[in-house]
Amino acid sequence: MFSTDDSIVAIATPPGRGGIGVVRVSGSSALEIARRLLECRTPLEPRRATYTRARGLASSATAPCGDVLDEVVATYFPAPHSYTGEHVVEISAHGSPVVLEAIVQRAITAGARLARPGEFTLRAFLNGKRDLVQAEAVGDLIAAATPLQARVAFDQLEGTLTARIAAIDAQLFDLIARLEASLDFSDEGYHFVEPAEAARAAACVAGRVSELLCDGRRGRMIREGATVVVAGRTNVGKSSLFNVLAGNERAIVTDVAGTTRDLVTERIDFDGLALTIVDTAGWRETRDVVEREGVERAVRAQEVADLLLLVLDRSEPLTRDDERLLASTNDRARIVVVNKSDCAAATGFSWPNDDGVLVSARTGAGIAALRQAIQRALTGSEALRDTAAISNTRHIALLEEARTRLTSAQRAAETGHTPEEFVLADLQAARECFDEVVGARTPDDLLEHIFSTFCIGK
């Protein structure tokens, strides 16, 4: 998986047809492979686009160069000043899948092998061009579905998270160095840091980690998105509300109870969050086989939702179905949406808690407040004005482990009589977590898993 001795090739642009497609070759023999593939009278000059032609496989012994495949623009990036840190040649051709695949096959015949998913970025990591946080940010940037997702990924690609972790690690390293020096010269009676000071320093580092983790929930939601399920009994206005949030008439709206019988989904950019909104069949007891299946699917959707919008109709008294839904979802992340504010409230209408948002799906009244409530329920804030420094679940888990170790070291030092070796063990374990975040010490199987999620060509 991690051999960098050979040269690799892949199409670096998305599958399908387009104006331009790019084939990337990386490795020690990339320039020689390009020479065999391209019709160049002079060698490729570093970082200079060269207009030339690509030739295919030889058709016979008398035609060793093969037929012309396409007019191309080739650019050579010599090591180490390339994306991967190796010699790289990028060939821009017309975006025909047939032409691009023929160029790849010709490169393979000339000595390259087909790259595995993420292998170009893996080589960039192994060659020190990117740390692991930045390498993972490449995949996040490619997968970004909203401008905010792209901004968070680009900030991490630029090294913002790496820099913050490096600053925290430097402070921790200083504490570890002083404790180790105290151990080395304990027989001479030297103490470079007193227990109380060590406890304060560990607490300070733990506090800085906590500041970073405060962004964790919001950042993970930005990176991964969320599923919001619209639920309720029949004819309370679920589909109308779904359409308003989705921004188009995706769900059929009628006065007939049970119109929605299957899950209707729409993926939207919700003020920077990638949300999947799901409309569900209305809850009620029914003998209709199809509708009953829709109700069962609605229940399953509620169970996996990040947030539930439980819709009530204030123009009618609460029914037994309303009460059953309120009770069964009381322990879940939900917002009670009281619909039809444009209608007179039914006599005695009320719901058990004061967590409802009053809206009218028909007129749009209250929708802005509902959007704020959704944002707050998912991220903890009403508006995502700033990007989050941390968004990756792997990073969050490692930093939480580091904070636990730092807190343990702090408590041990505060006693004043815990051996320094035990305090050091926790501090060094915390530092290992920092190293694993940026990839300074990361198991090969984890690297293989991370880069296998990338697309081929990146």
C-alpha positions in Angstrom: 0.0 0.0 0.0 2.8 2.5 0.9 5.4 1.7 -1.7 6.5 4.8 -3.6 9.1 3.2 -5.8 6.9 2.9 -8.9 5.1 5.5 -11.0 1.4 5.8 -10.9 -1.2 7.1 -13.3 -4.9 8.0 -13.2 -7.6 10.2 -14.6 -7.7 13.2 -12.1 -11.0 14.7 -13.3 -14.6 13.4 -12.6 -16.0 10.6 -14.7 -18.1 11.6 -17.7 -17.7 13.9 -20.7 -16.4 17.5 -20.4 -14.4 20.1 -22.2 -11.1 19.0 -20.6 -10.0 15.9 -18.8 -6.7 15.5 -16.9 -4.5 12.5 -16.6 -1.9 12.6 -13.8 1.4 10.7 -13.7 3.5 10.7 -10.6 6.8 9.0 -9.7 10.5 8.8 -10.5 9.9 7.7 -14.1 7.0 10.2 -14.8 9.1 12.2 -17.2 10.3 9.1 -19.1 6.7 7.8 -19.3 5.5 11.2 -20.7 8.3 11.1 -23.3 7.1 7.8 -24.6 3.5 8.9 -24.6 3.8 12.4 -26.0 5.0 13.7 -29.4 7.5 16.2 -28.1 10.5 17.4 -30.1 12.2 18.9 -27.0 12.0 17.8 -23.4 9.2 19.2 -21.2 10.3 22.3 -19.3 9.5 22.5 -15.6 6.2 24.3 -14.7 5.6 25.3 -18.3 2.5 24.2 -20.2 3.5 22.6 -23.5 1.1 22.1 -26.4 1.7 18.7 -28.1 0.0 15.4 -29.1 -0.5 12.1 -27.3 0.0 8.9 -29.2 -1.6 5.5 -28.5 -0.3 2.0 -28.5 1.9 0.9 -31.4 -0.3 -0.7 -34.2 2.6 -2.7 -35.7 6.4 -3.1 -35.7 6.6 -0.6 -38.5 4.5 2.0 -36.6 6.1 2.0 -33.2 4.7 5.3 -32.1 1.0 4.4 -32.5 -1.8 6.6 -33.8 -2.4 10.1 -32.5 -4.9 10.1 -29.7 -5.5 13.8 -29.1 -4.1 17.2 -29.0 -3.0 17.9 -25.4 -1.3 20.3 -23.0 1.4 18.7 -20.8 2.9 20.3 -17.7 5.9 18.9 -15.9 6.4 19.5 -12.1 9.8 18.3 -11.0 10.3 16.9 -7.5 10.0 18.1 -4.8 7.9 21.1 -6.1 4.8 19.1 -7.0 1.6 18.0 -5.3 3.0 14.6 -4.4 6.6 15.7 -3.8 7.6 13.4 -6.8 8.1 14.1 -10.5 4.6 14.8 -11.8 3.3 15.2 -15.4 -0.3 16.4 -15.9 -1.8 15.9 -19.4 -4.8 17.9 -20.2 -6.8 16.4 -23.1 -10.3 16.7 -24.4 -12.7 15.3 -21.9 -13.8 12.2 -23.7 -13.7 9.1 -21.5 -12.5 7.0 -24.5 -9.5 9.4 -25.1 -8.6 9.7 -21.4 -8.7 5.9 -20.9 -6.5 5.4 -23.9 -3.9 7.8 -22.6 -4.0 6.0 -19.2 -3.5 2.6 -21.0 -0.6 4.0 -23.0 1.0 5.3 -19.8 0.6 1.9 -18.2 2.3 0.3 -21.2 5.1 2.8 -20.9 5.8 1.7 -17.3 3.2 3.2 -14.9 0.6 1.4 -12.9 -3.0 2.5 -12.2 -3.2 4.5 -9.0 -5.3 3.4 -6.1 -7.9 5.7 -4.5 -6.2 8.5 -2.7 -2.7 7.4 -3.7 -1.6 10.8 -5.0 -2.5 12.5 -1.7 -1.1 9.5 0.3 2.3 10.1 -1.5 2.0 13.8 -0.7 1.6 12.8 3.0 4.4 10.3 3.0 6.7 12.8 1.3 6.0 15.5 3.8 4.0 17.8 1.5 0.9 17.5 3.7 0.3 16.4 7.3 -2.6 14.0 7.9 -5.1 16.8 8.9 -4.3 18.5 5.6 -4.6 15.3 3.6 -8.0 14.5 5.1 -9.0 18.1 4.3 -8.3 17.4 0.6 -11.0 14.7 0.7 -13.4 17.0 2.6 -12.9 19.8 0.1 -13.7 17.5 -2.8 -16.8 16.2 -1.1 -18.0 19.7 0.0 -21.7 20.2 -0.8 -22.1 23.7 0.7 -19.8 26.8 0.6 -19.4 26.5 4.4 -18.2 22.9 4.1 -15.7 24.0 1.5 -14.5 26.9 3.7 -13.9 24.7 6.7 -12.1 22.1 4.6 -9.9 24.8 3.0 -9.0 26.3 6.3 -7.8 22.9 7.5 -6.0 22.4 4.2 -4.2 25.7 4.8 -3.0 24.4 8.2 -5.1 26.3 10.7 -5.9 23.3 12.8 -2.4 22.0 12.5 -1.0 25.3 13.8 -3.3 25.4 16.8 -2.4 21.8 17.7 1.3 22.6 17.3 1.0 25.5 19.6 -0.7 23.4 22.3 1.8 20.6 21.8 4.7 23.0 22.2 3.4 24.0 25.6 2.9 20.4 26.6 6.4 19.5 25.4 7.9 22.2 27.6 6.2 20.7 30.7 7.2 17.2 29.8 10.9 18.3 29.3 11.0 20.0 32.7 9.5 16.9 34.4 11.9 14.6 32.7 14.8 16.8 33.7 13.7 16.7 37.3 13.7 12.9 37.1 17.1 12.8 35.5 18.6 15.0 38.2 16.5 13.8 41.2 19.6 12.4 43.0 21.2 15.9 42.9 18.1 17.4 44.4 17.2 19.5 41.3 13.5 20.2 40.7 12.7 22.1 37.5 9.0 22.2 38.1 7.1 21.9 41.4 3.9 19.7 41.6 1.6 22.7 42.0 3.1 24.4 38.9 2.9 21.1 36.9 -0.8 20.8 37.8 -1.4 24.4 36.7 0.4 23.8 33.4 -1.5 20.6 32.7 -4.8 22.4 33.5 -3.8 25.2 31.1 -3.1 22.8 28.3 -6.3 20.9 29.0 -8.2 24.2 28.8 -6.8 25.0 25.4 -7.8 21.6 24.2 -11.3 22.2 25.6 -11.5 25.5 23.7 -10.7 23.6 20.5 -13.3 20.9 21.3 -16.0 23.5 21.8 -16.2 23.8 18.1 -16.4 20.0 17.7 -20.2 19.6 17.6 -20.7 22.5 15.2 -17.8 21.5 13.0 -18.8 17.9 12.8 -22.3 19.0 11.8 -20.9 21.2 9.1 -18.7 18.5 7.8 -21.1 15.6 7.9 -24.5 17.3 7.5 -27.6 16.1 9.3 -31.0 14.4 8.7 -34.1 16.3 9.7 -37.4 14.3 9.7 -40.8 15.9 9.5 -43.3 13.8 11.4 -46.8 14.0 12.8 -50.3 12.6 12.3 -52.2 13.0 9.0 -53.3 16.4 7.7 -51.3 18.6 10.1 -49.3 20.2 7.2 -46.2 18.1 7.2 -45.8 18.1 3.4 -46.5 21.8 3.2 -43.8 22.5 5.8 -41.4 20.1 4.0 -41.9 22.0 0.8 -41.3 25.4 2.5 -38.0 24.1 4.0 -36.9 22.4 0.8 -37.6 25.5 -1.3 -39.7 23.7 -3.9 -42.9 21.7 -4.3 -41.3 18.2 -3.8 -44.2 16.7 -1.8 -47.8 16.4 -2.9 -50.2 18.5 -0.8 -53.9 17.7 -0.7 -56.7 17.8 1.8 -57.0 14.0 1.6 -55.6 12.2 4.7 -52.7 9.8 4.0 -51.5 11.5 0.7 -47.9 10.8 1.6 -47.2 7.1 1.8 -43.5 6.9 1.4 -40.4 8.8 2.4 -39.8 12.0 0.4 -36.3 13.4 0.7 -34.5 16.5 -0.4 -30.9 17.5 0.2 -30.5 21.2 0.7 -28.0 23.9 1.7 -29.5 25.1 5.0 -27.5 28.3 5.8 -24.3 26.4 5.3 -25.4 23.0 6.7 -25.9 20.1 4.3 -29.3 18.9 5.5 -31.4 16.0 4.3 -35.0 16.8 4.9 -37.4 13.8 5.0 -41.2 14.0 4.7 -43.0 11.0 6.2 -46.4 9.4 6.1 -48.8 10.7 8.7 -49.2 8.6 11.8 -52.5 6.9 12.2 -54.0 3.4 12.7 -54.9 2.0 9.2 -55.8 -1.2 7.5 -54.4 -0.1 4.2 -51.4 -2.3 3.5 -49.5 0.4 1.6 -50.2 3.2 4.1 -49.3 1.0 7.0 -45.9 0.3 5.4 -45.5 4.1 5.0 -46.2 4.6 8.7 -43.7 1.9 9.6 -41.0 3.6 7.4 -41.8 6.9 9.1 -41.2 5.4 12.5 -37.8 4.0 11.3 -36.9 7.4 9.9 -37.6 9.0 13.2 -35.3 6.6 15.0 -32.2 7.6 12.9 -33.0 11.3 12.6 -30.5 13.9 14.0 -33.5 16.2 14.6 -37.3 15.6 14.5 -39.8 18.2 13.6 -43.0 17.1 15.2 -45.9 19.0 13.6 -49.1 19.7 15.4 -52.2 21.4 14.0 -53.4 24.1 16.3 -56.7 24.6 14.5 -57.8 21.2 15.9 -57.7 19.8 19.4 -54.9 17.4 20.2 -55.8 13.9 19.2 -54.8 10.6 20.7 -52.3 10.2 17.8 -50.7 13.6 18.7 -50.4 12.6 22.3 -48.9 9.3 21.4 -46.3 11.0 19.2 -45.4 13.6 21.8 -44.9 10.9 24.4 -42.9 8.5 22.2 -40.5 11.3 21.0 -40.0 13.1 24.3 -36.5 11.8 24.8 -35.3 12.6 21.3 -33.8 15.7 19.7 -36.9 17.4 18.5 -38.7 20.7 17.8 -42.5 20.8 18.3 -43.8 22.8 15.3 -47.3 24.2 15.9 -48.6 24.7 12.4 -51.5 26.8 11.0 -50.9 30.0 12.9 -53.0 31.7 10.3 -56.1 29.8 11.6 -57.9 30.3 14.8 -56.7 28.1 17.6 -59.0 25.2 18.6 -60.6 25.6 22.0 -58.3 24.3 24.7 -55.4 23.6 22.3 -52.2 23.1 24.2 -49.2 20.8 24.3 -47.3 19.6 27.4 -44.1 21.6 27.0 -43.2 25.2 26.0 -40.7 24.0 23.3 -43.0 24.7 20.4 -42.5 27.1 17.4 -45.6 28.7 16.0 -45.6 28.8 12.2 -47.9 28.9 9.1 -46.6 26.7 6.3 -49.2 28.4 4.1 -48.2 32.0 4.7 -44.6 31.6 5.8 -45.2 33.2 9.2 -42.7 31.9 11.8 -40.5 30.1 9.3 -37.5 32.3 10.0 -37.8 31.5 13.8 -38.1 27.8 12.9 -35.0 27.9 10.8 -33.1 29.5 13.8 -34.5 26.9 16.1 -33.3 24.1 13.7 -29.8 25.7 13.5 -29.6 26.1 17.3 -30.7 22.5 17.9 -28.2 21.0 15.5 -25.1 23.2 16.2 -25.8 25.0 19.4 -25.9 28.5 17.8 -28.4 30.4 15.8 -26.1 31.4 13.0 -22.8 29.9 11.6 -20.9 33.2 11.3 -17.5 31.6 11.6 -16.0 28.4 10.4 -15.1 25.7 12.9 -11.5 24.8 13.5 -12.2 21.1 14.1 -14.8 19.0 12.2 -13.4 15.5 11.8 -14.8 12.8 14.2 -11.4 11.1 14.4 -9.7 14.4 15.5 -12.5 15.0 18.0 -12.1 11.6 19.6 -8.3 11.9 19.9 -8.5 15.4 21.4 -11.1 14.2 23.9 -8.7 11.4 24.9 -5.9 13.9 25.2 -8.0 16.1 27.5 -8.8 13.1 29.7 -5.1 12.3 30.0 -4.2 15.9 30.8 -6.9 16.1 33.5 -5.7 12.9 35.0 -2.1 14.3 35.1 -3.4 17.5 36.6 -5.2 15.7 39.4 -2.2 13.4 40.1 0.2 16.5 40.3 -2.2 18.3 42.6 -1.8 15.6 45.3 1.8 16.7 45.7 3.0 13.1 46.4 2.2 11.2 43.2 5.5 10.1 41.6 6.5 12.2 38.6 6.7 9.1 36.5 2.9 8.7 36.7 2.3 12.3 35.8 4.6 12.0 32.9 2.9 8.9 31.6 -0.4 10.7 31.2 1.2 13.8 29.7 3.1 11.6 27.1 -0.1 9.7 26.3 -1.8 13.1 25.6 1.1 14.1 23.3 0.8 10.8 21.4 -2.9 11.8 20.7 -1.7 15.1 19.2 0.8 13.2 17.1 -1.9 10.8 15.8 -4.1 13.7 14.8 -1.5 15.2 12.4 -0.1 11.8 11.4 3.3 11.9 13.2 2.5 8.4 14.5 -0.4 6.7 12.8 -0.9 2.9 12.2 -0.7 1.8 8.6 -4.2 0.3 8.6 -5.7 3.6 9.7 -3.8 5.4 6.8 -5.1 2.8 4.4 -8.7 3.3 5.6 -8.5 7.1 5.4 -7.1 7.3 1.9 -9.3 4.5 0.6 -12.2 6.9 0.9 -10.7 9.2 -1.6 -11.6 9.1 -5.3 -9.1 7.6 -7.8 -6.9 10.3 -9.3 -6.6 12.2 -6.0 
